[in-house]
Each structure stands twice: as structure tokens, then as C-alpha cells.
Amino acid sequence: MLNLERLRTLDALARHGSVGGAAAGLHVTTSAVSQQMAKLEREVGQQLLAKNGRGVRLTDAGRLLAEHAARILSQVERAQADLEEQRGKAVGELRISAFPTAMRGLLPAALAALRAGHPGLRVGCHEVEPAPAVAAVVRGDIDMAVVLDWYNKPLPIPDGLVKAPLLDDPADIAMPAAHPLADRSEVDLEEFADDEWITWGEGEFCHEWLLLTLRGKGIEPRVAHRAQEHHTQLALVAAGLGVCVAPRLGRDPMPVGVRAVPVRHRVRRHVYVVWRADADRRPSIRAAVEALRAAGAGLR
């Protein structure tokens, strides 16, 4: 009999392409991955891994078994979903990720509701940015991910995933209180053509959105500072070092000396949750979606 956990290790190796990546995805040590693979090779009586420089690669037998492992694990997930559906209760373990402001502004209320309403469900949450979170759901490293895209820049969602909208999150422009536009009730993005911007890291989804949006209005943004966390960006604004986009989800309290002004043509993020279609019938998935939607409705 093939051991399911060893097949899961092989599947992770095939998906991640390295022992280190598989270990990170499975939340185990690299030595644990190596040990599981050595046992699996003994079980099947064939070499599944071969050295490749400083790393490893799957042999032909390894790739063949990995293809079967992916199908077996998917079928196991469907079986678990069927059993959970038959019980009709949200029980067991559920792994959820969320991007930072959703982790701060949305997850606490949703997780508290799940704990109160479904005491047999163990929920673990992780803070992950949208693009890697989607990849983690596809790989099976997590069950659900709260992600976002912008009104003019969708986040690609692969086939095999299901999504449910949670809320639309308006974004304002945050500026120092002494800024010439700070007393306005609304602003246009074009009015910040000469300002220095505080934005996200190079290559981040939201940073690329900002460049796309400003360049679409004929503005080449002057990026002065970069920070991953919105509250760090707002601290830089409070110091008079530039302006930034300030979504409202998880934003309060605002630092002293910062004014957030709405954009005339509304700038919004779409916040939603994604999960694998083969887990769609799990009551725990449905319970989590309901809790997240209720938490989102409470913010409006």
C-alpha cells in the first residue's frame, strides 16, 4: 500500500521543484522531506529522485508516480468533502490566508464568529500577499485565501478555483495635513503629478497597479519610498515625505498629521475569497465564506 503522506510529499516536490520548497509548503523540515522520499522509494522499489547539481530532480518513475499522486490527493480531498458534507457540520482543520490589511480588518471578526459558531472547526490563518496566496491554494498548501484586485487590474485566477466576493474597499489619497489639497472634499489623481509617492515593493501587485493607473493618466510617478505595510506608508506620509494610496480596510487609526481625501472617480479594491473547486461541498468552506461575508458587511 502506498502511504498517503509520502505521496503528499512527492506531490509537493513535483509542484515546488525542490526539497526546500516542498518542506516550506508542507511546513516540515527538509530532513523530514528527504526521509519520507527515502521510505517511498523503498516502498515502490524504484529510484524517484536523482541529483541535479546541488538540488534534485524527479526521475521518470518519480514523475509518473507524482502524476498519480496528484490525482489520488485530489480524490482524497473530494472524499473528505463528501464525508464532511454528509455529517453536515463544519469540523476538522481549515487553513486560511489573507493579505495584510484583510488580516487586520476582516479576519479577526470572521475567525471569532467561526470559533463561536463551529467549535469543532480548527482554523489557522497566515498572512500572505494575493498572488502567492492563489498559488498556495492551487498547490493545496492552504484551503482558502482572501485576496484582492483593483477596479482596473484583475488578479488572474486559475481554472479549478472558486471565488466569492466579500466587499469593495474604497481607497483614498493620504497626504500630510499641510498639503495644498488636504482641505479638499475630493481630488483627482492628476493633481498629484508633481508629488513624491510612497508605494509598495518593486513587483508587488499593488505597486504595479499604481504605476499602471498613473501612467494611464499621463503621469510618470516619482516613487520616493517603498514599504510593504500600509501603516508604515502612512507614517512616512505623516513625516511629510510624500503621498500614498490609502485603502480603508484595516486603516484606522490614522496617524496624527495625515489627511485621507477621496478620489473623485472612485478608486476601489475588490476583496474576495478563493478555494479549490474539489473542496466546494465542505461545510467548513461554506461556514468560512459566510463568516467572511458577514465580517465584510459589518464594515460597510
C-alpha positions as CSV (number, residue, x, y, z in Angstrom):
1,M,0.0,0.0,0.0
2,L,1.3,3.4,-0.9
3,N,1.5,5.8,2.1
4,L,-0.7,8.9,1.6
5,E,1.6,11.2,3.5
6,R,4.6,10.1,1.4
7,L,2.5,10.6,-1.8
8,R,1.8,14.1,-0.5
9,T,5.5,14.7,0.0
10,L,6.2,13.6,-3.6
11,D,3.4,15.8,-4.9
12,A,4.9,18.8,-3.1
13,L,8.3,18.1,-4.5
14,A,6.8,17.9,-8.0
15,R,4.9,21.2,-7.5
16,H,7.7,23.2,-5.8
17,G,10.6,21.8,-7.7
18,S,12.9,21.5,-4.7
19,V,13.3,19.8,-1.3
20,G,13.3,23.2,0.4
21,G,10.2,24.4,-1.4
22,A,8.4,21.2,-0.6
23,A,9.4,21.5,3.0
24,A,8.1,25.1,3.2
25,G,4.9,24.2,1.5
26,L,4.3,21.2,3.9
27,H,5.5,23.2,7.0
28,V,8.1,20.5,7.8
29,T,11.9,20.3,7.8
30,T,14.0,19.4,4.7
31,S,15.2,16.3,6.5
32,A,11.6,15.2,7.0
33,V,11.0,15.5,3.3
34,S,14.2,13.5,2.5
35,Q,13.2,10.8,5.0
36,Q,9.7,10.5,3.5
37,M,11.1,10.2,0.0
38,A,13.6,7.6,1.0
39,K,10.8,5.5,2.5
40,L,8.6,5.9,-0.6
41,E,11.5,4.8,-2.8
42,R,11.8,1.6,-0.7
43,E,8.1,1.0,-0.9
44,V,7.9,1.2,-4.7
45,G,11.3,-0.4,-5.2
46,Q,12.4,2.3,-7.7
47,Q,14.5,5.5,-7.6
48,L,12.2,8.5,-7.6
49,L,14.8,11.3,-7.2
50,A,18.2,11.9,-8.8
51,K,20.8,14.5,-8.0
52,N,20.7,17.6,-10.2
53,G,23.6,20.0,-9.3
54,R,23.1,21.0,-5.7
55,G,19.4,20.0,-5.9
56,V,17.3,17.1,-7.0
57,R,15.0,16.2,-9.9
58,L,12.3,13.6,-10.3
59,T,13.3,10.5,-12.3
60,D,10.9,9.2,-15.0
61,A,9.4,6.9,-12.3
62,G,9.2,9.8,-10.0
63,R,7.3,11.9,-12.5
64,L,4.9,9.1,-13.3
65,L,4.1,8.4,-9.6
66,A,3.8,12.2,-9.0
67,E,1.1,12.4,-11.7
68,H,-0.8,9.6,-9.9
69,A,-0.2,11.2,-6.6
70,A,-1.8,14.5,-7.7
71,R,-5.0,12.6,-8.8
72,I,-5.1,10.5,-5.7
73,L,-4.8,13.5,-3.4
74,S,-7.5,15.3,-5.3
75,Q,-9.8,12.3,-5.0
76,V,-9.0,12.2,-1.2
77,E,-10.0,15.8,-0.9
78,R,-13.3,15.1,-2.7
79,A,-13.8,12.1,-0.3
80,Q,-13.2,14.3,2.7
81,A,-15.6,16.9,1.3
82,D,-18.3,14.3,0.8
83,L,-17.8,12.9,4.3
84,E,-17.9,16.4,5.8
85,E,-21.0,17.2,3.8
86,Q,-22.7,14.1,4.9
87,R,-22.0,15.0,8.6
88,G,-23.4,18.4,7.8
89,K,-21.0,20.0,10.3
90,A,-18.0,22.3,9.9
91,V,-15.3,20.3,11.7
92,G,-11.7,19.4,11.3
93,E,-9.0,21.8,10.2
94,L,-9.2,24.8,7.8
95,R,-6.2,26.8,6.7
96,I,-6.9,30.4,5.5
97,S,-4.6,33.1,4.3
98,A,-5.2,36.9,3.9
99,F,-3.3,39.9,2.7
100,P,-2.1,42.2,5.5
101,T,-5.0,44.7,5.7
102,A,-7.6,42.0,5.4
103,M,-5.8,40.1,8.2
104,R,-6.1,43.2,10.3
105,G,-9.5,44.5,9.3
106,L,-11.5,41.4,8.3
107,L,-10.1,38.2,9.7
108,P,-10.5,38.8,13.5
109,A,-14.3,39.2,13.3
110,A,-14.6,36.2,10.9
111,L,-12.4,33.9,13.0
112,A,-14.2,34.9,16.2
113,A,-17.6,34.0,14.5
114,L,-16.2,30.7,13.3
115,R,-14.9,29.8,16.8
116,A,-18.3,30.7,18.4
117,G,-20.5,29.0,15.8
118,H,-18.4,26.0,14.9
119,P,-16.4,24.8,18.0
120,G,-15.3,21.6,16.2
121,L,-13.5,23.5,13.5
122,R,-9.8,24.4,13.9
123,V,-8.9,27.4,11.8
124,G,-5.3,28.5,11.2
125,C,-4.6,31.8,9.4
126,H,-1.5,33.0,7.6
127,E,-0.6,36.5,6.2
128,V,0.2,36.1,2.5
129,E,0.0,38.5,-0.4
130,P,-2.6,37.8,-3.1
131,A,-0.5,36.3,-5.9
132,P,1.4,33.8,-3.8
133,A,-1.7,33.0,-1.8
134,V,-3.6,32.0,-5.0
135,A,-0.6,29.7,-5.9
136,A,-0.7,28.2,-2.4
137,V,-4.4,27.4,-2.8
138,V,-3.7,25.7,-6.2
139,R,-0.9,23.7,-4.6
140,G,-3.1,22.7,-1.7
141,D,-0.8,24.3,0.9
142,I,-3.8,26.3,2.2
143,D,-7.6,25.7,1.8
144,M,-8.8,29.3,1.2
145,A,-7.2,32.7,0.5
146,V,-8.7,36.2,1.0
147,V,-7.2,38.1,-2.0
148,L,-7.8,41.4,-3.8
149,D,-7.6,43.1,-7.2
150,W,-8.2,46.6,-8.3
151,Y,-11.1,48.0,-10.4
152,N,-8.9,48.3,-13.4
153,K,-6.4,45.5,-12.8
154,P,-7.8,42.0,-12.2
155,L,-5.9,39.3,-10.4
156,P,-5.6,36.2,-12.6
157,I,-7.5,33.2,-11.1
158,P,-6.5,29.8,-12.5
159,D,-9.0,27.2,-13.6
160,G,-10.1,24.9,-10.8
161,L,-10.7,27.6,-8.2
162,V,-13.9,29.1,-7.0
163,K,-14.3,32.7,-5.8
164,A,-16.8,34.6,-3.7
165,P,-16.9,38.4,-3.4
166,L,-16.6,39.8,0.1
167,L,-16.6,43.6,-0.2
168,D,-15.4,46.6,-2.3
169,D,-12.8,48.6,-0.4
170,P,-12.6,52.3,-1.3
171,A,-9.1,53.8,-1.4
172,D,-8.3,57.5,-0.7
173,I,-5.1,59.5,-1.2
174,A,-3.3,60.1,2.1
175,M,-1.3,63.3,2.3
176,P,0.3,65.5,5.0
177,A,-2.1,67.8,6.7
178,A,-0.1,70.7,5.3
179,H,-0.5,69.6,1.7
180,P,-2.2,72.1,-0.6
181,L,-5.0,69.6,-1.3
182,A,-5.6,68.4,2.2
183,D,-8.7,70.5,2.8
184,R,-10.5,69.4,-0.4
185,S,-13.5,67.1,-0.2
186,E,-12.3,65.2,-3.4
187,V,-9.2,65.1,-5.5
188,D,-8.2,63.8,-8.9
189,L,-5.1,61.6,-9.3
190,E,-3.8,64.0,-12.0
191,E,-3.4,66.7,-9.3
192,F,-0.5,64.7,-7.8
193,A,1.6,64.6,-10.9
194,D,4.4,66.6,-9.1
195,D,4.2,64.8,-5.7
196,E,6.5,62.1,-4.5
197,W,4.8,58.8,-3.9
198,I,5.2,56.2,-1.1
199,T,4.3,52.8,-2.5
200,W,4.8,49.1,-2.2
201,G,7.7,46.9,-3.1
202,E,9.0,46.5,-6.6
203,G,7.0,43.9,-8.4
204,E,4.2,43.8,-5.9
205,F,0.7,43.6,-7.4
206,C,-0.5,46.9,-5.8
207,H,2.7,48.7,-6.8
208,E,2.2,47.5,-10.4
209,W,-1.4,48.7,-10.2
210,L,-0.3,52.2,-9.1
211,L,2.2,52.5,-12.0
212,L,-0.5,51.3,-14.5
213,T,-3.1,53.7,-13.2
214,L,-0.9,56.8,-13.0
215,R,0.7,56.2,-16.3
216,G,-2.7,55.7,-17.9
217,K,-3.4,59.3,-16.8
218,G,-0.1,60.5,-18.4
219,I,1.7,60.7,-15.0
220,E,5.2,59.1,-14.5
221,P,5.1,58.7,-10.7
222,R,8.1,59.8,-8.7
223,V,8.5,56.9,-6.3
224,A,10.4,58.2,-3.3
225,H,9.9,55.4,-0.7
226,R,8.6,51.8,-0.5
227,A,7.0,50.0,2.3
228,Q,5.0,46.8,2.4
229,E,2.7,47.8,5.3
230,H,0.1,50.5,4.8
231,H,0.7,51.8,8.3
232,T,4.3,52.2,7.6
233,Q,3.4,54.1,4.4
234,L,1.1,56.4,6.5
235,A,3.9,57.0,9.0
236,L,6.1,58.3,6.1
237,V,3.2,60.5,4.9
238,A,2.9,61.9,8.5
239,A,6.6,62.8,8.3
240,G,5.9,64.9,5.2
241,L,7.8,62.5,2.9
242,G,5.1,62.1,0.2
243,V,1.6,60.9,-0.6
244,C,0.2,57.3,-0.8
245,V,-2.9,55.4,-1.7
246,A,-4.8,54.5,1.5
247,P,-7.4,51.8,1.3
248,R,-9.9,52.0,4.1
249,L,-9.9,48.3,5.1
250,G,-7.8,47.9,8.3
251,R,-6.6,51.5,8.1
252,D,-7.7,53.1,11.4
253,P,-6.4,54.7,13.4
254,M,-4.9,57.3,11.1
255,P,-1.7,58.9,12.3
256,V,-1.8,62.5,13.5
257,G,-0.9,64.9,10.7
258,V,-2.3,62.8,7.9
259,R,-5.4,63.6,5.8
260,A,-7.1,61.0,3.6
261,V,-9.1,62.5,0.8
262,P,-11.5,60.5,-1.5
263,V,-10.7,60.3,-5.2
264,R,-13.4,61.9,-7.4
265,H,-13.6,58.9,-9.8
266,R,-13.7,56.2,-7.1
267,V,-10.6,54.0,-6.6
268,R,-11.6,50.7,-5.3
269,R,-10.2,47.3,-4.4
270,H,-12.3,44.2,-4.9
271,V,-11.8,41.8,-2.0
272,Y,-12.9,38.2,-2.4
273,V,-12.0,34.7,-1.2
274,V,-10.9,31.7,-3.4
275,W,-10.8,28.0,-2.8
276,R,-10.4,24.8,-4.8
277,A,-13.5,23.6,-6.6
278,D,-12.9,20.0,-5.4
279,A,-13.5,21.2,-1.9
280,D,-16.6,23.2,-2.7
281,R,-19.0,21.0,-0.8
282,R,-17.2,21.1,2.5
283,P,-19.4,22.7,5.2
284,S,-16.2,24.3,6.7
285,I,-15.6,26.2,3.4
286,R,-19.2,27.4,3.3
287,A,-19.1,28.4,7.0
288,A,-15.9,30.4,6.4
289,V,-17.4,32.2,3.4
290,E,-20.4,33.1,5.4
291,A,-18.3,34.4,8.3
292,L,-16.1,36.4,6.0
293,R,-19.1,37.9,4.2
294,A,-20.7,38.8,7.5
295,A,-17.5,40.5,8.6
296,G,-17.3,42.4,5.4
297,A,-20.9,43.5,5.6
298,G,-20.1,44.9,9.1
299,L,-17.5,47.2,7.6
300,R,-19.9,49.0,5.2
